[in-house]
């Protein structure tokens, strides 16, 4: 019943988490070979707002589901 959010507030799903982990592993492998990678885009004020809103929604949902 755990929930995980990306830094921009988008939720990870059972389907998307595998893709995200695979992408991290590919990036790590490329960096270990000396390839320069660009990394994620800068964290914006809009990303922060979306994350905080999604976090609040997740907390409310979890509290409602708690016994």
PQR file with spaces between the fields and no chain letter, atoms N, CA, C, O and H, PARSE charges and radii, in Angstrom:
ATOM       1  N    UNK     1       0.793   -1.210    0.000 -0.4000 1.5000
ATOM       2  CA   UNK     1       0.000    0.000    0.000 -0.0000 2.0000
ATOM       3  C    UNK     1       0.827    1.262    0.000  0.5500 1.7000
ATOM       4  O    UNK     1       0.281    2.354    0.157 -0.5500 1.4000
ATOM       5  N    UNK     2       2.136    1.143   -0.172 -0.4000 1.5000
ATOM       6  CA   UNK     2       2.986    2.340   -0.174 -0.0000 2.0000
ATOM       7  C    UNK     2       2.796    3.127   -1.460  0.5500 1.7000
ATOM       8  O    UNK     2       2.426    2.579   -2.498 -0.5500 1.4000
ATOM       9  H    UNK     2       2.580    0.256   -0.300  0.4000 1.0000
ATOM      10  N    UNK     3       3.055    4.413   -1.368 -0.4000 1.5000
ATOM      11  CA   UNK     3       3.004    5.277   -2.531 -0.0000 2.0000
ATOM      12  C    UNK     3       4.366    5.941   -2.692  0.5500 1.7000
ATOM      13  O    UNK     3       5.025    6.255   -1.701 -0.5500 1.4000
ATOM      14  H    UNK     3       3.356    4.858   -0.525  0.4000 1.0000
ATOM      15  N    UNK     4       4.785    6.154   -3.921 -0.4000 1.5000
ATOM      16  CA   UNK     4       6.046    6.834   -4.204 -0.0000 2.0000
ATOM      17  C    UNK     4       5.788    7.906   -5.242  0.5500 1.7000
ATOM      18  O    UNK     4       5.072    7.686   -6.219 -0.5500 1.4000
ATOM      19  H    UNK     4       4.249    5.899   -4.726  0.4000 1.0000
ATOM      20  N    UNK     5       6.383    9.078   -5.018 -0.4000 1.5000
ATOM      21  CA   UNK     5       6.205   10.211   -5.920 -0.0000 2.0000
ATOM      22  C    UNK     5       7.539   10.623   -6.525  0.5500 1.7000
ATOM      23  O    UNK     5       8.577   10.584   -5.865 -0.5500 1.4000
ATOM      24  H    UNK     5       6.964    9.257   -4.224  0.4000 1.0000
ATOM      25  N    UNK     6       7.491   11.015   -7.783 -0.4000 1.5000
ATOM      26  CA   UNK     6       8.656   11.630   -8.400 -0.0000 2.0000
ATOM      27  C    UNK     6       8.815   13.025   -7.806  0.5500 1.7000
ATOM      28  O    UNK     6       7.891   13.537   -7.174 -0.5500 1.4000
ATOM      29  H    UNK     6       6.648   11.046   -8.319  0.4000 1.0000
ATOM      30  N    UNK     7       9.961   13.633   -7.998 -0.4000 1.5000
ATOM      31  CA   UNK     7      10.194   14.962   -7.433 -0.0000 2.0000
ATOM      32  C    UNK     7       9.261   16.019   -8.006  0.5500 1.7000
ATOM      33  O    UNK     7       9.089   17.079   -7.405 -0.5500 1.4000
ATOM      34  H    UNK     7      10.711   13.217   -8.511  0.4000 1.0000
ATOM      35  N    UNK     8       8.653   15.745   -9.165 -0.4000 1.5000
ATOM      36  CA   UNK     8       7.716   16.716   -9.745 -0.0000 2.0000
ATOM      37  C    UNK     8       6.264   16.404   -9.376  0.5500 1.7000
ATOM      38  O    UNK     8       5.345   17.045   -9.884 -0.5500 1.4000
ATOM      39  H    UNK     8       8.793   14.884   -9.653  0.4000 1.0000
ATOM      40  N    UNK     9       6.056   15.422   -8.495 -0.4000 1.5000
ATOM      41  CA   UNK     9       4.720   15.108   -8.014 -0.0000 2.0000
ATOM      42  C    UNK     9       4.019   13.982   -8.737  0.5500 1.7000
ATOM      43  O    UNK     9       2.953   13.548   -8.300 -0.5500 1.4000
ATOM      44  H    UNK     9       6.803   14.901   -8.083  0.4000 1.0000
ATOM      45  N    UNK    10       4.577   13.498   -9.823 -0.4000 1.5000
ATOM      46  CA   UNK    10       3.948   12.389  -10.533 -0.0000 2.0000
ATOM      47  C    UNK    10       4.146   11.105   -9.729  0.5500 1.7000
ATOM      48  O    UNK    10       5.241   10.843   -9.231 -0.5500 1.4000
ATOM      49  H    UNK    10       5.442   13.850  -10.179  0.4000 1.0000
ATOM      50  N    UNK    11       3.092   10.310   -9.605 -0.4000 1.5000
ATOM      51  CA   UNK    11       3.244    9.068   -8.844 -0.0000 2.0000
ATOM      52  C    UNK    11       3.960    7.992   -9.659  0.5500 1.7000
ATOM      53  O    UNK    11       3.791    7.899  -10.875 -0.5500 1.4000
ATOM      54  H    UNK    11       2.203   10.523  -10.010  0.4000 1.0000
ATOM      55  N    UNK    12       4.755    7.188   -8.972 -0.4000 1.5000
ATOM      56  CA   UNK    12       5.294    5.985   -9.594 -0.0000 2.0000
ATOM      57  C    UNK    12       4.208    4.922   -9.512  0.5500 1.7000
ATOM      58  O    UNK    12       3.460    4.860   -8.536 -0.5500 1.4000
ATOM      59  H    UNK    12       4.893    7.263   -7.984  0.4000 1.0000
ATOM      60  N    UNK    13       4.129    4.100  -10.528 -0.4000 1.5000
ATOM      61  CA   UNK    13       3.196    2.981  -10.561 -0.0000 2.0000
ATOM      62  C    UNK    13       4.015    1.699  -10.664  0.5500 1.7000
ATOM      63  O    UNK    13       5.211    1.759  -10.951 -0.5500 1.4000
ATOM      64  H    UNK    13       4.736    4.151  -11.321  0.4000 1.0000
ATOM      65  N    UNK    14       3.404    0.558  -10.440 -0.4000 1.5000
ATOM      66  CA   UNK    14       4.153   -0.691  -10.616 -0.0000 2.0000
ATOM      67  C    UNK    14       4.765   -0.811  -12.021  0.5500 1.7000
ATOM      68  O    UNK    14       5.829   -1.406  -12.190 -0.5500 1.4000
ATOM      69  H    UNK    14       2.433    0.510  -10.208  0.4000 1.0000
ATOM      70  N    UNK    15       4.087   -0.247  -13.018 -0.4000 1.5000
ATOM      71  CA   UNK    15       4.621   -0.304  -14.386 -0.0000 2.0000
ATOM      72  C    UNK    15       5.738    0.708  -14.617  0.5500 1.7000
ATOM      73  O    UNK    15       6.704    0.401  -15.317 -0.5500 1.4000
ATOM      74  H    UNK    15       3.223    0.236  -12.881  0.4000 1.0000
ATOM      75  N    UNK    16       5.631    1.903  -14.047 -0.4000 1.5000
ATOM      76  CA   UNK    16       6.617    2.951  -14.336 -0.0000 2.0000
ATOM      77  C    UNK    16       7.869    2.850  -13.478  0.5500 1.7000
ATOM      78  O    UNK    16       8.918    3.357  -13.878 -0.5500 1.4000
ATOM      79  H    UNK    16       4.848    2.153  -13.479  0.4000 1.0000
ATOM      80  N    UNK    17       7.797    2.220  -12.323 -0.4000 1.5000
ATOM      81  CA   UNK    17       8.962    2.155  -11.447 -0.0000 2.0000
ATOM      82  C    UNK    17      10.084    1.336  -12.075  0.5500 1.7000
ATOM      83  O    UNK    17      11.258    1.676  -11.927 -0.5500 1.4000
ATOM      84  H    UNK    17       6.946    1.808  -11.998  0.4000 1.0000
ATOM      85  N    UNK    18       9.733    0.261  -12.773 -0.4000 1.5000
ATOM      86  CA   UNK    18      10.757   -0.554  -13.431 -0.0000 2.0000
ATOM      87  C    UNK    18      11.491    0.227  -14.503  0.5500 1.7000
ATOM      88  O    UNK    18      12.712    0.130  -14.623 -0.5500 1.4000
ATOM      89  H    UNK    18       8.779   -0.016  -12.894  0.4000 1.0000
ATOM      90  N    UNK    19      10.755    0.995  -15.276 -0.4000 1.5000
ATOM      91  CA   UNK    19      11.370    1.815  -16.317 -0.0000 2.0000
ATOM      92  C    UNK    19      12.283    2.886  -15.711  0.5500 1.7000
ATOM      93  O    UNK    19      13.367    3.151  -16.230 -0.5500 1.4000
ATOM      94  H    UNK    19       9.763    1.074  -15.179  0.4000 1.0000
ATOM      95  N    UNK    20      11.840    3.492  -14.619 -0.4000 1.5000
ATOM      96  CA   UNK    20      12.647    4.523  -13.962 -0.0000 2.0000
ATOM      97  C    UNK    20      13.943    3.924  -13.414  0.5500 1.7000
ATOM      98  O    UNK    20      15.010    4.522  -13.551 -0.5500 1.4000
ATOM      99  H    UNK    20      10.959    3.277  -14.197  0.4000 1.0000
ATOM     100  N    UNK    21      13.853    2.760  -12.800 -0.4000 1.5000
ATOM     101  CA   UNK    21      15.052    2.104  -12.268 -0.0000 2.0000
ATOM     102  C    UNK    21      15.996    1.678  -13.386  0.5500 1.7000
ATOM     103  O    UNK    21      17.214    1.791  -13.249 -0.5500 1.4000
ATOM     104  H    UNK    21      12.986    2.274  -12.688  0.4000 1.0000
ATOM     105  N    UNK    22      15.441    1.193  -14.481 -0.4000 1.5000
ATOM     106  CA   UNK    22      16.278    0.801  -15.621 -0.0000 2.0000
ATOM     107  C    UNK    22      17.011    2.009  -16.190  0.5500 1.7000
ATOM     108  O    UNK    22      18.188    1.919  -16.538 -0.5500 1.4000
ATOM     109  H    UNK    22      14.452    1.101  -14.592  0.4000 1.0000
ATOM     110  N    UNK    23      16.317    3.139  -16.283 -0.4000 1.5000
ATOM     111  CA   UNK    23      16.947    4.363  -16.776 -0.0000 2.0000
ATOM     112  C    UNK    23      18.079    4.825  -15.875  0.5500 1.7000
ATOM     113  O    UNK    23      19.112    5.292  -16.353 -0.5500 1.4000
ATOM     114  H    UNK    23      15.360    3.212  -16.001  0.4000 1.0000
ATOM     115  N    UNK    24      17.881    4.694  -14.571 -0.4000 1.5000
ATOM     116  CA   UNK    24      18.948    5.053  -13.624 -0.0000 2.0000
ATOM     117  C    UNK    24      20.160    4.139  -13.801  0.5500 1.7000
ATOM     118  O    UNK    24      21.303    4.593  -13.754 -0.5500 1.4000
ATOM     119  H    UNK    24      17.041    4.315  -14.183  0.4000 1.0000
ATOM     120  N    UNK    25      19.899    2.850  -14.006 -0.4000 1.5000
ATOM     121  CA   UNK    25      21.002    1.902  -14.171 -0.0000 2.0000
ATOM     122  C    UNK    25      21.786    2.173  -15.452  0.5500 1.7000
ATOM     123  O    UNK    25      23.013    2.082  -15.468 -0.5500 1.4000
ATOM     124  H    UNK    25      18.970    2.481  -14.045  0.4000 1.0000
ATOM     125  N    UNK    26      21.068    2.508  -16.528 -0.4000 1.5000
ATOM     126  CA   UNK    26      21.738    2.829  -17.791 -0.0000 2.0000
ATOM     127  C    UNK    26      22.602    4.072  -17.612  0.5500 1.7000
ATOM     128  O    UNK    26      23.755    4.096  -18.042 -0.5500 1.4000
ATOM     129  H    UNK    26      20.070    2.582  -16.515  0.4000 1.0000
ATOM     130  N    UNK    27      22.047    5.104  -16.976 -0.4000 1.5000
ATOM     131  CA   UNK    27      22.806    6.324  -16.736 -0.0000 2.0000
ATOM     132  C    UNK    27      24.039    6.071  -15.883  0.5500 1.7000
ATOM     133  O    UNK    27      25.113    6.602  -16.166 -0.5500 1.4000
ATOM     134  H    UNK    27      21.111    5.084  -16.626  0.4000 1.0000
ATOM     135  N    UNK    28      23.889    5.261  -14.840 -0.4000 1.5000
ATOM     136  CA   UNK    28      25.022    4.922  -13.979 -0.0000 2.0000
ATOM     137  C    UNK    28      26.106    4.191  -14.767  0.5500 1.7000
ATOM     138  O    UNK    28      27.296    4.462  -14.606 -0.5500 1.4000
ATOM     139  H    UNK    28      23.017    4.830  -14.610  0.4000 1.0000
ATOM     140  N    UNK    29      25.681    3.268  -15.615 -0.4000 1.5000
ATOM     141  CA   UNK    29      26.638    2.523  -16.441 -0.0000 2.0000
ATOM     142  C    UNK    29      27.384    3.461  -17.390  0.5500 1.7000
ATOM     143  O    UNK    29      28.603    3.367  -17.528 -0.5500 1.4000
ATOM     144  H    UNK    29      24.714    3.048  -15.746  0.4000 1.0000
ATOM     145  N    UNK    30      26.656    4.361  -18.039 -0.4000 1.5000
ATOM     146  CA   UNK    30      27.297    5.302  -18.960 -0.0000 2.0000
ATOM     147  C    UNK    30      28.296    6.194  -18.222  0.5500 1.7000
ATOM     148  O    UNK    30      29.404    6.423  -18.709 -0.5500 1.4000
ATOM     149  H    UNK    30      25.665    4.438  -17.926  0.4000 1.0000
ATOM     150  N    UNK    31      27.905    6.697  -17.044 -0.4000 1.5000
ATOM     151  CA   UNK    31      28.817    7.553  -16.276 -0.0000 2.0000
ATOM     152  C    UNK    31      30.060    6.785  -15.837  0.5500 1.7000
ATOM     153  O    UNK    31      31.155    7.346  -15.813 -0.5500 1.4000
ATOM     154  H    UNK    31      27.006    6.510  -16.649  0.4000 1.0000
ATOM     155  N    UNK    32      29.901    5.491  -15.486 -0.4000 1.5000
ATOM     156  CA   UNK    32      31.054    4.694  -15.068 -0.0000 2.0000
ATOM     157  C    UNK    32      32.028    4.478  -16.220  0.5500 1.7000
ATOM     158  O    UNK    32      33.211    4.217  -16.000 -0.5500 1.4000
ATOM     159  H    UNK    32      29.011    5.036  -15.506  0.4000 1.0000
ATOM     160  N    UNK    33      31.524    4.590  -17.456 -0.4000 1.5000
ATOM     161  CA   UNK    33      32.379    4.458  -18.639 -0.0000 2.0000
ATOM     162  C    UNK    33      32.959    5.803  -19.056  0.5500 1.7000
ATOM     163  O    UNK    33      33.710    5.875  -20.029 -0.5500 1.4000
ATOM     164  H    UNK    33      30.564    4.802  -17.635  0.4000 1.0000
ATOM     165  N    UNK    34      32.621    6.876  -18.329 -0.4000 1.5000
ATOM     166  CA   UNK    34      33.175    8.187  -18.627 -0.0000 2.0000
ATOM     167  C    UNK    34      32.325    9.043  -19.555  0.5500 1.7000
ATOM     168  O    UNK    34      32.753   10.123  -19.961 -0.5500 1.4000
ATOM     169  H    UNK    34      32.011    6.817  -17.539  0.4000 1.0000
ATOM     170  N    UNK    35      31.126    8.577  -19.896 -0.4000 1.5000
ATOM     171  CA   UNK    35      30.239    9.345  -20.766 -0.0000 2.0000
ATOM     172  C    UNK    35      29.551   10.421  -19.928  0.5500 1.7000
ATOM     173  O    UNK    35      29.004   10.134  -18.863 -0.5500 1.4000
ATOM     174  H    UNK    35      30.778    7.699  -19.566  0.4000 1.0000
ATOM     175  N    UNK    36      29.583   11.649  -20.413 -0.4000 1.5000
ATOM     176  CA   UNK    36      28.904   12.744  -19.712 -0.0000 2.0000
ATOM     177  C    UNK    36      27.402   12.652  -19.980  0.5500 1.7000
ATOM     178  O    UNK    36      26.964   12.603  -21.129 -0.5500 1.4000
ATOM     179  H    UNK    36      30.027   11.882  -21.278  0.4000 1.0000
ATOM     180  N    UNK    37      26.627   12.629  -18.900 -0.4000 1.5000
ATOM     181  CA   UNK    37      25.169   12.596  -19.040 -0.0000 2.0000
ATOM     182  C    UNK    37      24.617   13.917  -18.538  0.5500 1.7000
ATOM     183  O    UNK    37      25.244   14.588  -17.718 -0.5500 1.4000
ATOM     184  H    UNK    37      26.983   12.668  -17.967  0.4000 1.0000
ATOM     185  N    UNK    38      23.443   14.291  -19.031 -0.4000 1.5000
ATOM     186  CA   UNK    38      22.900   15.612  -18.705 -0.0000 2.0000
ATOM     187  C    UNK    38      22.167   15.641  -17.372  0.5500 1.7000
ATOM     188  O    UNK    38      22.065   16.702  -16.757 -0.5500 1.4000
ATOM     189  H    UNK    38      22.934   13.746  -19.697  0.4000 1.0000
ATOM     190  N    UNK    39      21.666   14.532  -16.919 -0.4000 1.5000
ATOM     191  CA   UNK    39      20.918   14.508  -15.668 -0.0000 2.0000
ATOM     192  C    UNK    39      19.528   15.079  -15.841  0.5500 1.7000
ATOM     193  O    UNK    39      19.123   15.435  -16.947 -0.5500 1.4000
ATOM     194  H    UNK    39      21.748   13.669  -17.418  0.4000 1.0000
ATOM     195  N    UNK    40      18.801   15.163  -14.739 -0.4000 1.5000
ATOM     196  CA   UNK    40      17.423   15.656  -14.817 -0.0000 2.0000
ATOM     197  C    UNK    40      17.390   17.170  -15.009  0.5500 1.7000
ATOM     198  O    UNK    40      18.369   17.861  -14.726 -0.5500 1.4000
ATOM     199  H    UNK    40      19.130   14.873  -13.840  0.4000 1.0000
ATOM     200  N    UNK    41      16.268   17.673  -15.487 -0.4000 1.5000
ATOM     201  CA   UNK    41      16.145   19.121  -15.613 -0.0000 2.0000
ATOM     202  C    UNK    41      16.117   19.772  -14.232  0.5500 1.7000
ATOM     203  O    UNK    41      15.807   19.104  -13.245 -0.5500 1.4000
ATOM     204  H    UNK    41      15.473   17.112  -15.717  0.4000 1.0000
ATOM     205  N    UNK    42      16.434   21.057  -14.147 -0.4000 1.5000
ATOM     206  CA   UNK    42      16.417   21.740  -12.853 -0.0000 2.0000
ATOM     207  C    UNK    42      15.033   21.674  -12.211  0.5500 1.7000
ATOM     208  O    UNK    42      14.012   21.682  -12.900 -0.5500 1.4000
ATOM     209  H    UNK    42      16.686   21.599  -14.948  0.4000 1.0000
ATOM     210  N    UNK    43      15.019   21.610  -10.895 -0.4000 1.5000
ATOM     211  CA   UNK    43      13.785   21.566  -10.103 -0.0000 2.0000
ATOM     212  C    UNK    43      13.187   22.969  -10.099  0.5500 1.7000
ATOM     213  O    UNK    43      13.811   23.917   -9.623 -0.5500 1.4000
ATOM     214  H    UNK    43      15.848   21.603  -10.336  0.4000 1.0000
ATOM     215  N    UNK    44      11.977   23.094  -10.632 -0.4000 1.5000
ATOM     216  CA   UNK    44      11.353   24.421  -10.752 -0.0000 2.0000
ATOM     217  C    UNK    44      10.355   24.660   -9.624  0.5500 1.7000
ATOM     218  O    UNK    44       9.997   23.743   -8.884 -0.5500 1.4000
ATOM     219  H    UNK    44      11.470   22.323  -11.018  0.4000 1.0000
ATOM     220  N    UNK    45       9.919   25.897   -9.509 -0.4000 1.5000
ATOM     221  CA   UNK    45       8.891   26.244   -8.525 -0.0000 2.0000
ATOM     222  C    UNK    45       7.597   25.495   -8.829  0.5500 1.7000
ATOM     223  O    UNK    45       6.883   25.089   -7.911 -0.5500 1.4000
ATOM     224  H    UNK    45      10.209   26.642  -10.109  0.4000 1.0000
ATOM     225  N    UNK    46       7.294   25.312  -10.108 -0.4000 1.5000
ATOM     226  CA   UNK    46       6.092   24.561  -10.495 -0.0000 2.0000
ATOM     227  C    UNK    46       6.219   23.098  -10.086  0.5500 1.7000
ATOM     228  O    UNK    46       5.246   22.490   -9.640 -0.5500 1.4000
ATOM     229  H    UNK    46       7.874   25.642  -10.853  0.4000 1.0000
ATOM     230  N    UNK    47       7.431   22.522  -10.238 -0.4000 1.5000
ATOM     231  CA   UNK    47       7.659   21.138   -9.799 -0.0000 2.0000
ATOM     232  C    UNK    47       7.441   21.025   -8.294  0.5500 1.7000
ATOM     233  O    UNK    47       6.807   20.080   -7.825 -0.5500 1.4000
ATOM     234  H    UNK    47       8.222   23.015  -10.600  0.4000 1.0000
ATOM     235  N    UNK    48       7.961   21.976   -7.547 -0.4000 1.5000
ATOM     236  CA   UNK    48       7.798   21.962   -6.087 -0.0000 2.0000
ATOM     237  C    UNK    48       6.324   22.029   -5.707  0.5500 1.7000
ATOM     238  O    UNK    48       5.869   21.306   -4.821 -0.5500 1.4000
ATOM     239  H    UNK    48       8.476   22.743   -7.929  0.4000 1.0000
ATOM     240  N    UNK    49       5.592   22.894   -6.376 -0.4000 1.5000
ATOM     241  CA   UNK    49       4.166   23.049   -6.095 -0.0000 2.0000
ATOM     242  C    UNK    49       3.410   21.755   -6.402  0.5500 1.7000
ATOM     243  O    UNK    49       2.584   21.310   -5.605 -0.5500 1.4000
ATOM     244  H    UNK    49       5.962   23.481   -7.095  0.4000 1.0000
ATOM     245  N    UNK    50       3.698   21.150   -7.569 -0.4000 1.5000
ATOM     246  CA   UNK    50       3.037   19.892   -7.934 -0.0000 2.0000
ATOM     247  C    UNK    50       3.380   18.784   -6.948  0.5500 1.7000
ATOM     248  O    UNK    50       2.519   17.988   -6.572 -0.5500 1.4000
ATOM     249  H    UNK    50       4.368   21.511   -8.217  0.4000 1.0000
ATOM     250  N    UNK    51       4.666   18.737   -6.523 -0.4000 1.5000
ATOM     251  CA   UNK    51       5.068   17.712   -5.567 -0.0000 2.0000
ATOM     252  C    UNK    51       4.333   17.889   -4.242  0.5500 1.7000
ATOM     253  O    UNK    51       3.798   16.925   -3.695 -0.5500 1.4000
ATOM     254  H    UNK    51       5.365   19.383   -6.828  0.4000 1.0000
ATOM     255  N    UNK    52       4.303   19.108   -3.728 -0.4000 1.5000
ATOM     256  CA   UNK    52       3.642   19.344   -2.442 -0.0000 2.0000
ATOM     257  C    UNK    52       2.147   19.042   -2.517  0.5500 1.7000
ATOM     258  O    UNK    52       1.573   18.509   -1.567 -0.5500 1.4000
ATOM     259  H    UNK    52       4.737   19.891   -4.173  0.4000 1.0000
ATOM     260  N    UNK    53       1.523   19.376   -3.625 -0.4000 1.5000
ATOM     261  CA   UNK    53       0.100   19.090   -3.802 -0.0000 2.0000
ATOM     262  C    UNK    53      -0.131   17.575   -3.855  0.5500 1.7000
ATOM     263  O    UNK    53      -1.057   17.064   -3.225 -0.5500 1.4000
ATOM     264  H    UNK    53       1.988   19.809   -4.396  0.4000 1.0000
ATOM     265  N    UNK    54       0.707   16.865   -4.605 -0.4000 1.5000
ATOM     266  CA   UNK    54       0.576   15.410   -4.714 -0.0000 2.0000
ATOM     267  C    UNK    54       0.867   14.739   -3.375  0.5500 1.7000
ATOM     268  O    UNK    54       0.216   13.758   -3.017 -0.5500 1.4000
ATOM     269  H    UNK    54       1.459   17.280   -5.117  0.4000 1.0000
ATOM     270  N    UNK    55       1.846   15.265   -2.634 -0.4000 1.5000
ATOM     271  CA   UNK    55       2.166   14.709   -1.321 -0.0000 2.0000
ATOM     272  C    UNK    55       0.989   14.891   -0.368  0.5500 1.7000
ATOM     273  O    UNK    55       0.638   13.973    0.373 -0.5500 1.4000
ATOM     274  H    UNK    55       2.376   16.062   -2.925  0.4000 1.0000
ATOM     275  N    UNK    56       0.390   16.055   -0.385 -0.4000 1.5000
ATOM     276  CA   UNK    56      -0.777   16.304    0.463 -0.0000 2.0000
ATOM     277  C    UNK    56      -1.906   15.335    0.114  0.5500 1.7000
ATOM     278  O    UNK    56      -2.547   14.775    1.004 -0.5500 1.4000
ATOM     279  H    UNK    56       0.675   16.802   -0.987  0.4000 1.0000
ATOM     280  N    UNK    57      -2.146   15.139   -1.178 -0.4000 1.5000
ATOM     281  CA   UNK    57      -3.201   14.213   -1.602 -0.0000 2.0000
ATOM     282  C    UNK    57      -2.889   12.785   -1.146  0.5500 1.7000
ATOM     283  O    UNK    57      -3.787   12.059   -0.720 -0.5500 1.4000
ATOM     284  H    UNK    57      -1.626   15.594   -1.901  0.4000 1.0000
ATOM     285  N    UNK    58      -1.627   12.387   -1.234 -0.4000 1.5000
ATOM     286  CA   UNK    58      -1.234   11.037   -0.819 -0.0000 2.0000
ATOM     287  C    UNK    58      -1.420   10.850    0.683  0.5500 1.7000
ATOM     288  O    UNK    58      -1.855    9.788    1.127 -0.5500 1.4000
ATOM     289  H    UNK    58      -0.897   12.977   -1.580  0.4000 1.0000
ATOM     290  N    UNK    59      -1.095   11.874    1.466 -0.4000 1.5000
ATOM     291  CA   UNK    59      -1.251   11.797    2.921 -0.0000 2.0000
ATOM     292  C    UNK    59      -2.736   11.699    3.274  0.5500 1.7000
ATOM     293  O    UNK    59      -3.118   10.880    4.110 -0.5500 1.4000
ATOM     294  H    UNK    59      -0.741   12.737    1.106  0.4000 1.0000
ATOM     295  N    UNK    60      -3.567   12.517    2.653 -0.4000 1.5000
ATOM     296  CA   UNK    60      -5.001   12.473    2.918 -0.0000 2.0000
ATOM     297  C    UNK    60      -5.557   11.100    2.563  0.5500 1.7000
ATOM     298  O    UNK    60      -6.344   10.537    3.323 -0.5500 1.4000
ATOM     299  H    UNK    60      -3.257   13.182    1.974  0.4000 1.0000
ATOM     300  N    UNK    61      -5.157   10.558    1.420 -0.4000 1.5000
ATOM     301  CA   UNK    61      -5.628    9.238    0.987 -0.0000 2.0000
ATOM     302  C    UNK    61      -5.183    8.154    1.978  0.5500 1.7000
ATOM     303  O    UNK    61      -5.964    7.264    2.314 -0.5500 1.4000
ATOM     304  H    UNK    61      -4.517   11.016    0.803  0.4000 1.0000
ATOM     305  N    UNK    62      -3.944    8.228    2.440 -0.4000 1.5000
ATOM     306  CA   UNK    62      -3.427    7.236    3.376 -0.0000 2.0000
ATOM     307  C    UNK    62      -4.144    7.321    4.721  0.5500 1.7000
ATOM     308  O    UNK    62      -4.419    6.299    5.349 -0.5500 1.4000
ATOM     309  H    UNK    62      -3.309    8.952    2.167  0.4000 1.0000
ATOM     310  N    UNK    63      -4.443    8.531    5.156 -0.4000 1.5000
ATOM     311  CA   UNK    63      -5.152    8.688    6.437 -0.0000 2.0000
ATOM     312  C    UNK    63      -6.573    8.117    6.352  0.5500 1.7000
ATOM     313  O    UNK    63      -7.063    7.515    7.307 -0.5500 1.4000
ATOM     314  H    UNK    63      -4.220    9.362    4.646  0.4000 1.0000
ATOM     315  N    UNK    64      -7.223    8.310    5.210 -0.4000 1.5000
ATOM     316  CA   UNK    64      -8.572    7.776    5.036 -0.0000 2.0000
ATOM     317  C    UNK    64      -8.560    6.248    5.018  0.5500 1.7000
ATOM     318  O    UNK    64      -9.507    5.615    5.484 -0.5500 1.4000
ATOM     319  H    UNK    64      -6.825    8.799    4.434  0.4000 1.0000
ATOM     320  N    UNK    65      -7.498    5.659    4.485 -0.4000 1.5000
ATOM     321  CA   UNK    65      -7.402    4.203    4.363 -0.0000 2.0000
ATOM     322  C    UNK    65      -6.955    3.548    5.666  0.5500 1.7000
ATOM     323  O    UNK    65      -7.136    2.343    5.844 -0.5500 1.4000
ATOM     324  H    UNK    65      -6.729    6.174    4.106  0.4000 1.0000
ATOM     325  N    UNK    66      -6.372    4.330    6.583 -0.4000 1.5000
ATOM     326  CA   UNK    66      -5.874    3.765    7.847 -0.0000 2.0000
ATOM     327  C    UNK    66      -7.042    3.331    8.729  0.5500 1.7000
ATOM     328  O    UNK    66      -8.094    3.970    8.740 -0.5500 1.4000
ATOM     329  H    UNK    66      -6.226    5.309    6.439  0.4000 1.0000
ATOM     330  N    UNK    67      -6.845    2.230    9.475 -0.4000 1.5000
ATOM     331  CA   UNK    67      -7.927    1.738   10.344 -0.0000 2.0000
ATOM     332  C    UNK    67      -8.239    2.676   11.493  0.5500 1.7000
ATOM     333  O    UNK    67      -9.123    2.391   12.300 -0.5500 1.4000
ATOM     334  H    UNK    67      -5.991    1.710    9.467  0.4000 1.0000
